[in-house]
Amino acid sequence: MLGDWASYLVYLLFAAAIAGSLLAGSLAWSRFFHRRLRPGTNKSRAFESGVSDGTFQPSNFSINYYLTAMLFIVFDIEIVFLYPIAVNLDMLGVFGLIELALFVLILAIGYVYIWRKGALEWH
């Protein structure tokens, strides 16, 4: 019974040893290279996400920035769906080819639509 699970147990122990050694090594290196900061220095102040201690000044980005990002994400994700169809196209036959053509046609119509609306123009 244990012989069936022995390889999994060895693999689990090996993975735990790697994770533990990486964690211990990073802690050791961080203690070795750590600098003690004097209180009141600029480096001891809180800093998160590019904003230092509550002095956040919101900036106004153009809506074109967000629109371009969203369009990129939408079309990028849609292109990812082409890969599984292309890989299995020989198995899907004529039905798969028609489905692929219809999918690309819908993408092309969407692309022409946003192009005509001027969403791809940077102002």
PLY file of the C-alpha trace (Angstrom):
ply
format ascii 1.0
element vertex 123
property float x
property float y
property float z
element edge 122
property int vertex1
property int vertex2
end_header
0.00 0.00 0.00
2.77 2.46 0.91
4.75 1.47 -2.19
2.05 2.93 -4.41
2.33 6.29 -2.69
6.09 6.32 -2.08
6.91 8.22 -5.27
4.35 10.89 -4.39
5.73 11.15 -0.87
9.29 11.55 -2.17
8.11 14.20 -4.63
6.25 16.07 -1.86
9.27 15.95 0.44
11.54 17.15 -2.36
9.19 20.07 -3.14
8.96 21.00 0.55
12.76 20.88 0.88
13.20 23.19 -2.11
10.58 25.64 -0.81
12.07 25.59 2.68
15.63 26.08 1.48
14.60 28.98 -0.77
12.76 30.63 2.11
15.62 30.10 4.56
18.14 31.36 2.01
16.18 34.50 1.26
15.80 35.23 4.97
19.51 34.73 5.52
20.48 36.99 2.61
18.02 39.68 3.69
19.47 39.68 7.20
22.99 39.84 5.76
22.28 42.80 3.47
19.82 44.62 5.73
20.71 48.20 6.63
19.66 49.70 9.90
17.83 52.98 9.38
18.00 55.86 11.76
14.59 57.06 12.94
13.46 60.16 11.11
15.30 59.44 7.89
13.47 59.69 4.61
13.82 55.96 3.92
11.82 55.01 7.00
8.67 56.78 5.76
5.76 54.76 4.38
5.70 54.36 0.60
3.23 52.25 -1.32
2.34 52.08 -5.01
4.18 55.23 -5.93
2.40 57.32 -3.29
4.29 58.51 -0.25
2.47 59.02 3.07
-0.88 60.41 2.07
0.11 63.05 -0.44
-1.83 61.46 -3.28
-2.60 63.89 -6.09
-5.07 62.35 -8.52
-4.18 63.00 -12.12
-6.69 63.16 -14.91
-6.00 60.62 -17.62
-7.74 60.92 -20.93
-10.55 58.45 -21.58
-8.65 57.41 -24.71
-6.02 55.81 -22.50
-8.57 53.54 -20.84
-10.45 52.90 -24.07
-7.28 51.82 -25.85
-6.35 49.52 -22.96
-9.80 47.91 -22.90
-9.84 47.41 -26.67
-6.42 45.82 -26.52
-7.57 43.42 -23.79
-10.76 42.49 -25.64
-9.06 41.80 -28.96
-6.11 40.09 -27.30
-8.39 37.67 -25.47
-10.41 37.02 -28.61
-7.26 36.15 -30.55
-6.33 33.63 -27.85
-9.53 31.73 -28.68
-8.28 31.20 -32.24
-5.47 28.87 -31.12
-7.57 25.89 -29.92
-9.69 26.03 -33.05
-6.62 26.21 -35.28
-4.99 23.25 -33.51
-8.08 21.06 -33.86
-9.14 22.29 -37.29
-8.38 19.00 -39.05
-10.51 17.13 -36.50
-13.39 19.62 -36.79
-13.47 19.48 -40.56
-15.67 21.76 -42.64
-17.80 22.69 -39.62
-14.70 23.94 -37.80
-13.57 25.90 -40.84
-16.96 27.61 -41.11
-16.97 28.31 -37.38
-13.46 29.76 -37.58
-14.41 31.95 -40.54
-17.52 33.19 -38.72
-15.49 34.00 -35.61
-12.89 35.94 -37.62
-15.71 37.74 -39.47
-17.27 38.85 -36.16
-13.86 40.08 -34.98
-13.32 41.96 -38.25
-16.75 43.62 -38.00
-15.96 44.71 -34.44
-12.58 46.04 -35.51
-14.05 48.01 -38.42
-16.76 49.38 -36.11
-14.30 50.75 -33.55
-12.10 52.04 -36.35
-15.02 53.97 -37.88
-16.01 55.36 -34.47
-12.49 56.76 -34.11
-11.64 54.72 -31.01
-8.20 53.88 -32.40
-7.24 57.53 -32.99
-4.98 58.98 -30.31
-5.88 62.61 -29.56
0 1
1 2
2 3
3 4
4 5
5 6
6 7
7 8
8 9
9 10
10 11
11 12
12 13
13 14
14 15
15 16
16 17
17 18
18 19
19 20
20 21
21 22
22 23
23 24
24 25
25 26
26 27
27 28
28 29
29 30
30 31
31 32
32 33
33 34
34 35
35 36
36 37
37 38
38 39
39 40
40 41
41 42
42 43
43 44
44 45
45 46
46 47
47 48
48 49
49 50
50 51
51 52
52 53
53 54
54 55
55 56
56 57
57 58
58 59
59 60
60 61
61 62
62 63
63 64
64 65
65 66
66 67
67 68
68 69
69 70
70 71
71 72
72 73
73 74
74 75
75 76
76 77
77 78
78 79
79 80
80 81
81 82
82 83
83 84
84 85
85 86
86 87
87 88
88 89
89 90
90 91
91 92
92 93
93 94
94 95
95 96
96 97
97 98
98 99
99 100
100 101
101 102
102 103
103 104
104 105
105 106
106 107
107 108
108 109
109 110
110 111
111 112
112 113
113 114
114 115
115 116
116 117
117 118
118 119
119 120
120 121
121 122
